[in-house]
Amino acid sequence: MMERPPIAAILALGLTQIIGYGTLYYSFSILAPDMARDLNWSAEWIFGALSAALLLGGLSAPWLGRAIDHFGAGRVMTAGSAIAASALIAYALAPGKIAFLAALIVIEIAANLVQYGTAFALLVQIRPQTAQRSITYLTLIAGFASTFFWPITTTLHAHLSWQNIYLVFAGLNLLICLPLHAWLSHGLAKGRRQEQSGSVSVVDGALRPNVRRLGFILMVAGFSLQSLVSAAVLVHMVPLLSGLGLGATATKVGTLFGPSQVLSRFTNMVLGGNLPPLALATIAAALIPGGVLILILTAPSVTGAMAFAIVFGLGNGLFSIVTGTLPLTLFGSEGYGRFQGKVMAARLIVSATAPFALAFAMANIGATSSLAITTGLGALAILAFLTIARLANEGPAVVRIQLKELKGEAGAE
C-alpha cells in the first residue's frame, strides 16, 4: 500500500513558508524607500546591504545543513522562528546603519533556517518515501507568498511606519510559525525513534558511490547556473522590460511571472507524475534561459514580453521543486540536510552577486548582449543535468534498477 504524504505537516509548513517568505523577503522591496530615507542611505545602498546579507547568509548554509542532520530540521526551524522574530525586532529598533546592517544579516541567516531548504529537509525526515510529492505540494502552497504579502505589506504601509510593520511581522513569526515548527519538531522526534527501531524506511540514491562526487558537482553547477539567470533577471525585470522599449506595460507584463510559477507547480502535481526529478530539472533548465531568449528575439513586442514572463515563470516554478527533489533522488535521504546546505550555499552566493553582475554588464555592453550571455550560461545547466542522467544510466545493473524503481514511484505518485 502506497504511503500517504503527511498532509497536516504540509499545510503547517505551507503557512509558515508564506509567512517566512512574506515577512523576511517579499516585504523588503516595498519598504526599502522608507528605510533608505530614515537611514539617510540611497536606494542602491539599501539593496547593496541586502545583497551583502544574502551573501553572508549563503556562507552559513553548509553549517546549517550539518545542523539539520544532527539536530533535526524541526528543531532548526523552531530556533529559526525565534531568531527571525528577534532579528525583526532589532531591525525595527535599530538606532543606526551598523545596527541595521547587523540585524539584516541575522534576518538572512534566520531565513535560511525557516525557508525552503530546511522545510524540504523536514519533509524528507518525516516521511522520505513520499517526500517528492510532499515537496511539490508545499511549493504549490508557498507560491502564494508574494500574492498575499505584497498587498498585505502595502496596506499596512498606508497606516504604519516600516518599523511598526516589522514589529507586526516579528509577532507573526513568534506567535504562528514558532509553535507550528515546535509541533512539527515533536512529530519528527517521534518519527526518528521509529526509524531507529527500523519501522521507517529510507530512500536510497540513484548514483553509485564512485560517481556521487561528480554527480553532486554537476548538480550544484546546474542549480547555480539556473539561480544566476533567475536572480539576475528577476531583480531587474521591470526596469529591464522598460529599457527594452515596453514602457509602462513593463509592470503589467511582470505580473504574469507569479501566476506562471504556481501554474507550473500545479500542472506538475496533476500531470507530471511520470516525470522523474532529473527530467523536471532539465525542463526547468531549458525554460528559464528559453524565456530570456524569447525576450531577446521579440523585444519590444508586448506579446513577446508576455511569452517571456510566462515561460520564465514556468521554469522558475519547476526549479523550486527540483532543488528539493533531485538531491533526494540522486543521493537518498541519508545526509539529505548536508546536501541541501551545500546546494543552498552555492545558490545563495550566486543569487546575491548575479544582479550586480548583470547591472554592470548592461551598463558596459548593453541589455541585449548582457541577456545573451546570461542565456548562454543558463543553457549550460541543461548539459549538466544530461550528464548526470548519463552517469545514472551507465551504472551497474543494480543502479539502473534503483533508478527505474524511483521513476516507477514517481509514476505511481
TORZA-485225 format. One line per field, with one value per residue (C-alpha): chain; residue number from 1; z, y, x. Coordinates in nm, 3 decimals. Example, Ala and Ser with C-alpha at 12.3 -4.5 7.8 and 13.67 -1.06 7.14 Angstrom:
BEGIN
mol A,A;
seq 1,2;
c3 0.780,0.714;
c2 -0.450,-0.106;
c1 1.230,1.367;
***
This chain:
BEGIN
mol A,A,A,A,A,A,A,A,A,A,A,A,A,A,A,A,A,A,A,A,A,A,A,A,A,A,A,A,A,A,A,A,A,A,A,A,A,A,A,A,A,A,A,A,A,A,A,A,A,A,A,A,A,A,A,A,A,A,A,A,A,A,A,A,A,A,A,A,A,A,A,A,A,A,A,A,A,A,A,A,A,A,A,A,A,A,A,A,A,A,A,A,A,A,A,A,A,A,A,A,A,A,A,A,A,A,A,A,A,A,A,A,A,A,A,A,A,A,A,A,A,A,A,A,A,A,A,A,A,A,A,A,A,A,A,A,A,A,A,A,A,A,A,A,A,A,A,A,A,A,A,A,A,A,A,A,A,A,A,A,A,A,A,A,A,A,A,A,A,A,A,A,A,A,A,A,A,A,A,A,A,A,A,A,A,A,A,A,A,A,A,A,A,A,A,A,A,A,A,A,A,A,A,A,A,A,A,A,A,A,A,A,A,A,A,A,A,A,A,A,A,A,A,A,A,A,A,A,A,A,A,A,A,A,A,A,A,A,A,A,A,A,A,A,A,A,A,A,A,A,A,A,A,A,A,A,A,A,A,A,A,A,A,A,A,A,A,A,A,A,A,A,A,A,A,A,A,A,A,A,A,A,A,A,A,A,A,A,A,A,A,A,A,A,A,A,A,A,A,A,A,A,A,A,A,A,A,A,A,A,A,A,A,A,A,A,A,A,A,A,A,A,A,A,A,A,A,A,A,A,A,A,A,A,A,A,A,A,A,A,A,A,A,A,A,A,A,A,A,A,A,A,A,A,A,A,A,A,A,A,A,A,A,A,A,A,A,A,A,A,A,A,A,A,A,A,A,A,A,A,A,A,A,A,A,A,A,A,A,A,A,A,A,A,A,A,A,A,A,A,A,A,A,A,A,A,A,A,A,A,A,A,A;
seq 1,2,3,4,5,6,7,8,9,10,11,12,13,14,15,16,17,18,19,20,21,22,23,24,25,26,27,28,29,30,31,32,33,34,35,36,37,38,39,40,41,42,43,44,45,46,47,48,49,50,51,52,53,54,55,56,57,58,59,60,61,62,63,64,65,66,67,68,69,70,71,72,73,74,75,76,77,78,79,80,81,82,83,84,85,86,87,88,89,90,91,92,93,94,95,96,97,98,99,100,101,102,103,104,105,106,107,108,109,110,111,112,113,114,115,116,117,118,119,120,121,122,123,124,125,126,127,128,129,130,131,132,133,134,135,136,137,138,139,140,141,142,143,144,145,146,147,148,149,150,151,152,153,154,155,156,157,158,159,160,161,162,163,164,165,166,167,168,169,170,171,172,173,174,175,176,177,178,179,180,181,182,183,184,185,186,187,188,189,190,191,192,193,194,195,196,197,198,199,200,201,202,203,204,205,206,207,208,209,210,211,212,213,214,215,216,217,218,219,220,221,222,223,224,225,226,227,228,229,230,231,232,233,234,235,236,237,238,239,240,241,242,243,244,245,246,247,248,249,250,251,252,253,254,255,256,257,258,259,260,261,262,263,264,265,266,267,268,269,270,271,272,273,274,275,276,277,278,279,280,281,282,283,284,285,286,287,288,289,290,291,292,293,294,295,296,297,298,299,300,301,302,303,304,305,306,307,308,309,310,311,312,313,314,315,316,317,318,319,320,321,322,323,324,325,326,327,328,329,330,331,332,333,334,335,336,337,338,339,340,341,342,343,344,345,346,347,348,349,350,351,352,353,354,355,356,357,358,359,360,361,362,363,364,365,366,367,368,369,370,371,372,373,374,375,376,377,378,379,380,381,382,383,384,385,386,387,388,389,390,391,392,393,394,395,396,397,398,399,400,401,402,403,404,405,406,407,408,409,410,411,412,413;
c3 0.000,-0.105,0.183,0.211,0.231,0.576,0.485,0.825,0.815,0.457,0.544,0.855,0.658,0.378,0.623,0.780,0.436,0.327,0.644,0.626,0.267,0.306,0.619,0.557,0.179,-0.019,0.216,0.168,-0.176,-0.069,0.250,0.113,0.008,0.362,0.515,0.285,0.377,0.753,0.745,0.503,0.252,-0.121,-0.254,-0.412,-0.071,0.084,-0.182,-0.160,0.211,0.128,-0.119,0.137,0.393,0.141,0.064,0.431,0.481,0.197,0.360,0.671,0.474,0.493,0.873,0.856,0.657,0.922,1.194,1.010,1.005,1.364,1.547,1.303,1.068,1.306,1.584,1.339,1.210,1.565,1.658,1.325,1.404,1.740,1.578,1.296,1.541,1.750,1.441,1.305,1.639,1.637,1.274,1.357,1.659,1.501,1.604,1.310,0.996,1.164,1.389,1.090,0.878,1.163,1.211,0.836,0.829,1.114,0.930,0.620,0.831,1.004,0.663,0.570,0.892,0.817,0.439,0.157,0.210,0.571,0.504,0.230,0.469,0.729,0.481,0.390,0.756,0.839,0.553,0.296,0.073,-0.003,0.015,-0.361,-0.363,-0.033,-0.170,-0.480,-0.265,-0.037,-0.322,-0.464,-0.136,-0.065,-0.421,-0.295,-0.053,-0.279,-0.375,-0.008,0.133,-0.133,-0.079,0.298,0.330,0.107,0.310,0.641,0.498,0.443,0.821,0.988,0.965,0.831,1.186,1.319,1.023,1.106,1.470,1.344,1.127,1.428,1.606,1.316,1.331,1.709,1.757,1.447,1.294,1.613,1.767,1.435,1.390,1.752,1.687,1.372,1.565,1.821,1.546,1.379,1.703,1.732,1.371,1.433,1.721,1.486,1.230,1.487,1.564,1.193,1.125,0.895,0.553,0.397,0.033,-0.149,-0.408,-0.779,-0.823,-0.736,-0.485,-0.733,-0.933,-0.649,-0.610,-0.981,-0.985,-0.690,-0.855,-1.174,-0.982,-0.788,-1.110,-1.281,-0.991,-0.963,-1.333,-1.304,-0.994,-1.183,-1.459,-1.228,-0.968,-1.220,-1.437,-1.153,-0.973,-1.293,-1.457,-1.463,-1.546,-1.796,-1.979,-1.973,-2.111,-2.399,-2.511,-2.328,-2.124,-1.887,-1.986,-1.821,-1.478,-1.618,-1.804,-1.487,-1.302,-1.523,-1.361,-1.024,-1.159,-1.410,-1.125,-0.948,-1.276,-1.345,-0.994,-1.019,-1.366,-1.238,-0.943,-1.163,-1.484,-1.409,-1.206,-1.470,-1.490,-1.251,-1.088,-1.328,-1.623,-1.445,-1.370,-1.738,-1.843,-1.591,-1.714,-2.068,-1.977,-1.767,-2.032,-2.303,-2.168,-2.175,-2.532,-2.632,-2.482,-2.674,-3.005,-2.972,-2.785,-2.783,-2.867,-2.579,-2.687,-2.685,-2.340,-2.211,-2.353,-2.179,-1.840,-1.872,-1.988,-1.738,-1.460,-1.558,-1.541,-1.202,-1.063,-1.154,-1.037,-0.681,-0.680,-0.818,-0.576,-0.313,-0.504,-0.718,-0.429,-0.271,-0.595,-0.669,-0.317,-0.099,0.233,0.446,0.499,0.299,0.518,0.444,0.069,0.096,0.295,0.025,-0.252,-0.065,-0.013,-0.384,-0.489,-0.234,-0.314,-0.686,-0.621,-0.414,-0.677,-1.005,-1.001,-0.965,-1.241,-1.482,-1.392,-1.457,-1.788,-1.904,-1.825,-2.030,-2.319,-2.331,-2.228,-2.532,-2.521,-2.144,-2.170,-2.449,-2.229,-1.937,-2.160,-2.277,-1.922,-1.816,-2.105,-1.974,-1.691,-1.945,-2.025,-1.655,-1.598,-1.915,-1.796,-1.460,-1.643,-1.831,-1.506,-1.359,-1.664,-1.720,-1.372,-1.294,-1.317,-0.954,-1.006,-1.316,-1.119,-0.841,-1.092,-1.258,-0.920,-0.838,-1.172,-1.101,-0.765,-0.933,-1.186,-0.909,-0.743;
c2 0.000,0.338,0.573,0.897,1.233,1.399,1.642,1.817,1.882,2.010,2.251,2.375,2.427,2.594,2.857,2.910,2.935,3.202,3.399,3.332,3.446,3.727,3.882,3.811,3.860,4.000,4.292,4.438,4.596,4.776,4.920,4.990,5.354,5.448,5.259,5.444,5.780,5.721,5.590,5.862,5.600,5.581,5.302,5.146,5.122,4.963,4.692,4.658,4.588,4.322,4.156,4.156,3.998,3.736,3.656,3.611,3.407,3.181,3.127,2.995,2.736,2.445,2.472,2.476,2.152,1.975,2.112,1.976,1.625,1.642,1.815,1.753,2.004,2.068,2.195,2.407,2.568,2.627,2.805,2.989,3.132,3.262,3.412,3.565,3.730,3.867,3.992,4.165,4.345,4.451,4.558,4.778,4.933,4.974,5.316,5.348,5.197,4.949,4.806,4.795,4.601,4.360,4.288,4.241,3.983,3.790,3.806,3.644,3.373,3.314,3.299,3.003,2.831,2.857,2.867,2.609,2.429,2.338,2.279,2.028,1.851,1.834,1.664,1.416,1.339,1.300,1.062,1.003,0.770,1.045,1.343,1.412,1.456,1.645,1.896,1.952,2.021,2.254,2.465,2.497,2.643,2.861,3.001,3.237,3.416,3.718,3.715,3.759,3.966,4.231,4.364,4.299,4.498,4.776,4.801,4.808,5.068,5.304,5.313,5.212,5.301,5.039,4.988,4.905,4.676,4.472,4.454,4.307,4.063,3.964,3.876,3.653,3.458,3.429,3.351,3.142,3.000,2.909,2.698,2.519,2.442,2.320,2.088,1.956,1.908,1.695,1.476,1.444,1.334,1.061,0.957,0.936,0.699,0.483,0.498,0.382,0.087,0.003,0.088,0.383,0.319,0.513,0.625,0.516,0.735,0.653,0.734,0.470,0.571,0.625,0.890,1.061,1.336,1.419,1.399,1.638,1.888,1.877,1.918,2.219,2.369,2.323,2.476,2.765,2.848,2.849,3.071,3.309,3.364,3.367,3.609,3.845,3.878,3.885,4.177,4.380,4.254,4.572,4.820,4.568,4.544,4.923,4.963,4.728,4.962,4.827,5.142,5.148,4.796,4.650,4.631,4.458,4.205,4.134,4.036,3.726,3.577,3.479,3.303,3.116,2.977,2.847,2.711,2.505,2.358,2.274,2.120,1.910,1.794,1.690,1.572,1.533,1.213,1.014,1.261,1.193,1.492,1.473,1.522,1.810,1.969,1.950,2.104,2.387,2.439,2.483,2.705,2.965,3.073,2.993,3.263,3.515,3.413,3.485,3.833,3.898,3.788,3.968,4.295,4.541,4.330,4.320,3.973,3.850,4.001,3.827,3.497,3.562,3.622,3.308,3.074,3.222,3.181,2.821,2.737,2.904,2.721,2.383,2.495,2.544,2.185,2.012,2.182,1.970,1.650,1.599,1.568,1.312,1.109,1.113,1.081,0.942,1.054,0.980,1.304,1.499,1.809,1.821,1.807,2.077,2.301,2.287,2.343,2.640,2.793,2.786,2.913,3.196,3.319,3.327,3.487,3.761,3.851,3.791,4.113,4.327,4.133,4.185,4.555,4.602,4.416,4.615,4.942,4.843,4.624,4.690,4.500,4.272,4.148,4.103,3.898,3.687,3.598,3.525,3.299,3.108,3.050,2.934,2.688,2.513,2.381,2.156,1.995,1.943,1.755,1.547,1.442,1.338,1.127,0.954,0.887,0.727,0.515,0.390,0.241,-0.131,-0.318,-0.255,0.122,0.106,-0.095,0.165,0.445,0.251,0.198,0.568,0.652,0.395,0.556,0.895,0.743,0.596,0.936;
c1 0.000,0.140,0.220,0.022,0.204,0.190,-0.089,-0.105,0.271,0.249,-0.033,0.150,0.470,0.275,0.152,0.496,0.659,0.409,0.481,0.856,0.898,0.646,0.797,1.166,1.190,0.897,0.827,1.176,1.130,0.810,0.959,1.309,1.242,1.131,1.423,1.663,1.509,1.520,1.877,1.991,2.103,2.043,1.820,2.130,2.300,1.991,1.979,2.357,2.315,2.057,2.293,2.575,2.340,2.228,2.592,2.681,2.365,2.476,2.814,2.635,2.434,2.685,2.680,2.301,2.299,2.504,2.275,1.968,2.114,2.238,1.950,1.663,1.505,1.213,1.438,1.634,1.312,1.186,1.508,1.493,1.149,1.274,1.584,1.377,1.138,1.425,1.610,1.299,1.255,1.622,1.580,1.281,1.453,1.800,1.937,2.175,2.324,2.560,2.288,2.051,2.303,2.381,2.009,1.964,2.246,2.082,1.748,1.900,2.064,1.730,1.560,1.780,1.672,1.298,1.255,1.253,1.584,1.510,1.140,1.229,1.465,1.188,0.954,1.229,1.295,0.924,0.839,1.115,0.911,0.656,0.892,0.886,0.510,0.520,0.774,0.558,0.251,0.447,0.586,0.236,0.105,0.410,0.397,0.126,0.363,0.409,0.040,-0.054,0.232,0.281,-0.075,-0.060,0.262,0.129,-0.195,-0.006,0.231,-0.061,-0.116,0.212,0.580,0.819,0.947,0.600,0.531,0.839,0.726,0.396,0.591,0.803,0.478,0.369,0.696,0.679,0.309,0.232,0.550,0.736,0.452,0.390,0.759,0.778,0.481,0.649,0.972,0.789,0.643,0.980,1.145,0.882,0.947,1.320,1.262,1.057,1.339,1.589,1.360,1.351,0.984,1.058,1.213,1.499,1.520,1.839,2.011,2.031,2.401,2.661,2.931,3.216,3.025,2.841,3.101,3.098,2.718,2.696,2.932,2.727,2.400,2.529,2.665,2.327,2.136,2.384,2.355,1.976,1.999,2.228,1.973,1.673,1.813,1.971,1.661,1.406,1.572,1.590,1.271,1.059,1.340,1.479,1.147,1.114,1.465,1.382,1.105,0.799,0.748,0.451,0.340,0.653,0.489,0.178,0.391,0.587,0.269,0.241,0.552,0.398,0.086,0.304,0.515,0.207,0.067,0.379,0.373,0.003,0.050,0.338,0.129,-0.163,0.005,0.375,0.365,0.551,0.840,1.130,1.304,1.601,1.367,1.193,1.531,1.624,1.292,1.336,1.692,1.554,1.258,1.445,1.702,1.445,1.219,1.505,1.586,1.225,1.261,1.583,1.433,1.098,1.166,0.997,0.691,0.439,0.325,0.683,0.742,0.429,0.557,0.890,0.724,0.511,0.791,1.036,0.779,0.704,1.074,1.120,0.818,0.968,1.312,1.182,1.055,1.363,1.602,1.430,1.351,1.662,1.913,1.679,1.658,2.030,2.176,1.898,1.753,2.062,2.254,1.995,2.039,2.412,2.347,2.081,2.316,2.584,2.329,2.181,2.524,2.607,2.264,2.252,2.602,2.522,2.183,2.348,2.608,2.419,2.207,2.520,2.694,2.402,2.374,2.747,2.725,2.421,2.598,2.903,2.786,2.412,2.099,2.072,2.432,2.416,2.099,2.251,2.548,2.315,2.105,2.411,2.531,2.186,2.167,2.480,2.263,2.090,2.426,2.494,2.168,2.204,2.549,2.403,2.144,2.424,2.611,2.300,2.216,2.571,2.596,2.585,2.256,2.165,2.193,1.974,1.719,1.721,1.667,1.387,1.221,1.246,1.087,0.818,0.746,0.720,0.479,0.266,0.253;
***
